[in-house]
Amino acid sequence: MNIIARALWVFTLVCLPAVGQVTPAASSPSSSVVAEVDGRTLTNIDLEQKKSGSLLQARYQYYTSQRKALDQLVEEELLSLSAERQHLTVDELLQKKIYKDIKDPTEDQLQVYYEGMESDEPYPAVRDRVLEHIRQLRRDKARAAYIKELRSQANLRILLSPPVAGVNLENAFVRGSKNAPVQLVEFADYECPYCQQVNPLIQKLQEEYGDKLSFAYKDFPLPMHHRSQKAAEATRCAGEQGKYWEYHDVLYYSRMLDVPDLKKHAQVLKLDEDRFAKCLDEGKEAEAVKKDLEEGKKMGLPGTPSFFVNGHYFHGSVDYATLKEMVDQQLPARPSPQAVAQAASTK
């Protein structure tokens, strides 16, 4: 088996689920009995319907453990393939290629590091341990940089998906094509700093994918953020006048969320100010915001931002690469240059 064929085989083995494999999150709840309480039976369907939030979070924790292990496995395969191409063992690759330029710290650097430790042991007693610790830090950094370069050059597609949950979008505002093959849903809070950081990334994502991606926003105002409830209501009040997304973006850009500021935003966007103020002051949209919040609580969402890509759940502060990977998982895979070349060579 040549190197290109081996690479394709390895990444297929690592990244694709086995044929017929069903993950717990993807399986449909059965009517099998899981408990009996004084003659009354409880089934898998009862468990899924009544404890869906707890199950979703448990499945997500399992997914994060799987993903961590998969990333380690992919790194090992990348190193193995690189070593094979250079007719080396992995240990030889590490020592001759990756670690060869690493230098030991000077004695002064060791002593400065020791002083920062605030150790009760004298310097001579811990010197060798400090030296080995710094060596390992530098080896880890060099290895990570090498693997990052290998990842950028490899035909690598991670297809391990997060768990799935249903999200109600009946009354949600959606930006983008209704027929988009991928739908990104965010449960967020206008006062949440992580939501503020991710908003421009989502806009960039939509610019890159165009009609392939739609975006829906769900309100999840957290109790410690006292301005987020009214901010969420204000956005929906603006939506009544056809400017939901314009108002949504203004809130994230300005981060001005006090009620007087909310009314000033309406003025800047040339909304009917009296109509907007009445909507906001009377809490006309409070129930709609509460409905989103209760849905998120039922799913056990631990905070904001929380995301669903075609129903696949993940949460927390994420970078652009993570968002892009989750979207790419839901799009049909394009044949790699290696696969095209291999197919052509067999004709």
Secondary structure as the mmCIF struct_conf table of DSSP 4:
data_model
#
loop_
_struct_conf.conf_type_id
_struct_conf.id
_struct_conf.beg_label_comp_id
_struct_conf.beg_label_asym_id
_struct_conf.beg_label_seq_id
_struct_conf.end_label_comp_id
_struct_conf.end_label_asym_id
_struct_conf.end_label_seq_id
HELX_RH_AL_P HELX_RH_AL_P1 ILE A 3 CYS A 15
BEND BEND1 LEU A 16 LEU A 16
HELX_LH_PP_P HELX_LH_PP_P1 PRO A 17 ALA A 18
TURN_TY1_P TURN_TY1_P1 VAL A 19 GLY A 20
TURN_TY1_P TURN_TY1_P2 PRO A 24 ALA A 26
BEND BEND2 SER A 27 SER A 27
HELX_LH_PP_P HELX_LH_PP_P2 SER A 28 SER A 30
STRN STRN1 VAL A 33 VAL A 37
TURN_TY1_P TURN_TY1_P3 ASP A 38 GLY A 39
STRN STRN2 ARG A 40 THR A 43
HELX_RH_AL_P HELX_RH_AL_P2 ASN A 44 LYS A 50
BEND BEND3 LYS A 51 LYS A 51
HELX_RH_AL_P HELX_RH_AL_P3 SER A 52 ARG A 85
TURN_TY1_P TURN_TY1_P4 GLN A 86 HIS A 87
HELX_RH_AL_P HELX_RH_AL_P4 VAL A 90 LEU A 93
HELX_RH_PI_P HELX_RH_PI_P1 LEU A 94 ILE A 98
BEND BEND4 TYR A 99 TYR A 99
TURN_TY1_P TURN_TY1_P5 LYS A 100 ASP A 101
HELX_LH_PP_P HELX_LH_PP_P3 ASP A 104 THR A 106
HELX_RH_AL_P HELX_RH_AL_P5 GLU A 107 MET A 117
TURN_TY1_P TURN_TY1_P6 GLU A 118 GLU A 118
BEND BEND5 ASP A 120 GLU A 121
HELX_RH_AL_P HELX_RH_AL_P6 TYR A 123 GLN A 153
BEND BEND6 ALA A 154 ALA A 154
HELX_LH_PP_P HELX_LH_PP_P4 LEU A 160 PRO A 163
STRN STRN3 VAL A 164 VAL A 164
TURN_TY1_P TURN_TY1_P7 GLU A 170 ASN A 171
STRN STRN4 PHE A 173 ARG A 175
BEND BEND7 GLY A 176 GLY A 176
TURN_TY1_P TURN_TY1_P8 LYS A 178 ASN A 179
BEND BEND8 PRO A 181 PRO A 181
STRN STRN5 VAL A 182 ALA A 188
TURN_TY1_P TURN_TY1_P9 TYR A 190 GLU A 191
HELX_RH_AL_P HELX_RH_AL_P7 PRO A 193 TYR A 209
HELX_RH_3T_P HELX_RH_3T_P1 GLY A 210 LYS A 212
STRN STRN6 LEU A 213 ASP A 219
TURN_TY1_P TURN_TY1_P10 PRO A 223 MET A 224
TURN_TY1_P TURN_TY1_P11 HIS A 226 ARG A 227
HELX_RH_AL_P HELX_RH_AL_P8 SER A 228 GLY A 239
TURN_TY1_P TURN_TY1_P12 GLU A 240 GLY A 242
HELX_RH_AL_P HELX_RH_AL_P9 TYR A 244 SER A 254
BEND BEND9 ASP A 258 ASP A 258
HELX_RH_AL_P HELX_RH_AL_P10 VAL A 259 VAL A 268
TURN_TY1_P TURN_TY1_P13 LEU A 269 LYS A 270
HELX_RH_AL_P HELX_RH_AL_P11 GLU A 273 ASP A 281
TURN_TY1_P TURN_TY1_P14 GLU A 282 GLU A 285
HELX_RH_AL_P HELX_RH_AL_P12 ALA A 286 LYS A 298
TURN_TY1_P TURN_TY1_P15 MET A 299 GLY A 300
BEND BEND10 GLY A 303 THR A 304
STRN STRN7 SER A 306 VAL A 309
TURN_TY1_P TURN_TY1_P16 ASN A 310 GLY A 311
STRN STRN8 HIS A 312 HIS A 315
BEND BEND11 GLY A 316 SER A 317
HELX_RH_AL_P HELX_RH_AL_P13 TYR A 320 GLN A 329
TURN_TY1_P TURN_TY1_P17 GLN A 330 GLN A 330
BEND BEND12 LEU A 331 LEU A 331
HELX_LH_PP_P HELX_LH_PP_P5 PRO A 332 SER A 336
HELX_RH_AL_P HELX_RH_AL_P14 PRO A 337 SER A 345
TURN_TY1_P TURN_TY1_P18 THR A 346 THR A 346
#
